[in-house]
Amino acid sequence: MSTKPFDIAAHLETDEDIRQFLKESAATSTTSEFIHAVGIAARAKGMTTVAKQAGVTRASLYKSLADDGKPQFETIHKIVVALGCSLAIH
């Protein structure tokens, strides 16, 4: 019996799924874990679509969200907005 790795992006089917996923990640994750979650959400929505909506190239999006990427806050903000979310302090 073979198994496949679990890919949460395949289960983020709606914008609301993505919002809830990022909300939970923002509340419970480290900075690097949150950036990883943003990458998962971007894959779920479609990297080309997110890149276009964020005003960055697809290659730049992949580079920013790579495990060794160090995206600037402005980039993360643009991506989060492209995912239909906002950053807020409560």
BADRENKE-327548 format. One record per residue (C-alpha): x, y, z; residue in three letters. Coordinates in Angstrom, 1 decimal, padded with zeros to 4 digits. Layout:
BEGIN
+--------+--------+--------+------+
|      u |      v |      w | resn |
+--------+--------+--------+------+
|      X |      Y |      Z |  ALA |
...
+--------+--------+--------+------+
END
This chain:
BEGIN
+--------+--------+--------+------+
|      u |      v |      w | resn |
+--------+--------+--------+------+
|  000.0 |  000.0 |  000.0 |  MET |
|  001.4 |  003.4 | -001.0 |  SER |
|  000.5 |  006.7 |  000.6 |  THR |
|  000.6 |  010.2 | -000.8 |  LYS |
|  001.8 |  013.2 |  001.2 |  PRO |
| -001.0 |  015.3 |  002.7 |  PHE |
| -001.5 |  018.6 |  000.8 |  ASP |
| -003.7 |  021.0 |  002.7 |  ILE |
| -003.9 |  023.2 | -000.4 |  ALA |
| -006.1 |  020.6 | -002.0 |  ALA |
| -008.6 |  021.0 |  000.8 |  HIS |
| -008.8 |  024.8 |  000.7 |  LEU |
| -011.6 |  025.0 | -001.8 |  GLU |
| -013.2 |  028.3 | -001.1 |  THR |
| -012.1 |  031.9 | -000.2 |  ASP |
| -013.7 |  031.3 |  003.2 |  GLU |
| -011.6 |  028.1 |  003.7 |  ASP |
| -008.5 |  030.2 |  002.9 |  ILE |
| -009.5 |  033.0 |  005.3 |  ARG |
| -010.1 |  030.6 |  008.1 |  GLN |
| -006.8 |  028.8 |  007.4 |  PHE |
| -004.8 |  032.0 |  007.5 |  LEU |
| -006.7 |  033.4 |  010.5 |  LYS |
| -005.8 |  030.2 |  012.5 |  GLU |
| -002.2 |  030.3 |  011.2 |  SER |
| -001.8 |  034.0 |  012.1 |  ALA |
| -003.1 |  033.3 |  015.6 |  ALA |
| -001.0 |  030.2 |  016.4 |  THR |
|  002.1 |  030.2 |  014.2 |  SER |
|  005.5 |  031.6 |  014.1 |  THR |
|  006.4 |  034.1 |  011.4 |  THR |
|  008.0 |  031.5 |  009.2 |  SER |
|  005.0 |  029.1 |  009.7 |  GLU |
|  002.6 |  031.9 |  008.7 |  PHE |
|  004.6 |  032.7 |  005.6 |  ILE |
|  004.5 |  029.0 |  004.7 |  HIS |
|  000.7 |  029.0 |  005.3 |  ALA |
|  000.4 |  032.0 |  002.9 |  VAL |
|  002.3 |  029.9 |  000.3 |  GLY |
| -000.1 |  027.0 |  000.8 |  ILE |
| -003.1 |  029.4 |  000.4 |  ALA |
| -001.6 |  030.9 | -002.7 |  ALA |
| -001.2 |  027.4 | -004.2 |  ARG |
| -004.8 |  026.7 | -003.4 |  ALA |
| -006.0 |  029.8 | -005.1 |  LYS |
| -003.6 |  029.5 | -008.0 |  GLY |
| -000.1 |  031.0 | -008.1 |  MET |
| -000.7 |  032.8 | -011.4 |  THR |
| -003.9 |  034.4 | -010.2 |  THR |
| -002.4 |  035.5 | -006.9 |  VAL |
|  000.7 |  036.9 | -008.5 |  ALA |
| -001.4 |  038.9 | -011.0 |  LYS |
| -003.7 |  040.2 | -008.2 |  GLN |
| -000.8 |  041.1 | -006.0 |  ALA |
|  001.1 |  042.9 | -008.8 |  GLY |
|  004.1 |  040.6 | -008.7 |  VAL |
|  005.5 |  038.1 | -011.1 |  THR |
|  004.8 |  034.4 | -010.7 |  ARG |
|  008.5 |  033.8 | -010.3 |  ALA |
|  008.8 |  036.5 | -007.6 |  SER |
|  005.9 |  035.0 | -005.8 |  LEU |
|  007.5 |  031.5 | -005.7 |  TYR |
|  010.8 |  033.0 | -004.6 |  LYS |
|  009.2 |  035.1 | -001.8 |  SER |
|  007.2 |  032.1 | -000.5 |  LEU |
|  010.0 |  029.5 | -000.8 |  ALA |
|  011.3 |  027.9 |  002.4 |  ASP |
|  014.4 |  030.0 |  002.2 |  ASP |
|  012.6 |  033.1 |  001.0 |  GLY |
|  012.7 |  036.3 |  003.1 |  LYS |
|  009.7 |  038.3 |  001.8 |  PRO |
|  009.3 |  041.9 |  002.8 |  GLN |
|  006.2 |  042.9 |  004.8 |  PHE |
|  004.9 |  044.8 |  001.7 |  GLU |
|  005.0 |  041.6 | -000.4 |  THR |
|  003.2 |  039.5 |  002.3 |  ILE |
|  000.6 |  042.2 |  002.6 |  HIS |
|  000.0 |  042.3 | -001.2 |  LYS |
| -000.4 |  038.5 | -001.3 |  ILE |
| -002.7 |  038.4 |  001.7 |  VAL |
| -004.9 |  041.1 |  000.1 |  VAL |
| -004.8 |  039.1 | -003.2 |  ALA |
| -006.1 |  036.1 | -001.2 |  LEU |
| -009.1 |  038.1 | -000.2 |  GLY |
| -007.9 |  038.8 |  003.3 |  CYS |
| -006.6 |  041.7 |  005.3 |  SER |
| -004.1 |  042.1 |  008.1 |  LEU |
| -005.5 |  043.6 |  011.3 |  ALA |
| -004.5 |  044.2 |  014.8 |  ILE |
| -007.1 |  043.6 |  017.5 |  HIS |
+--------+--------+--------+------+
END
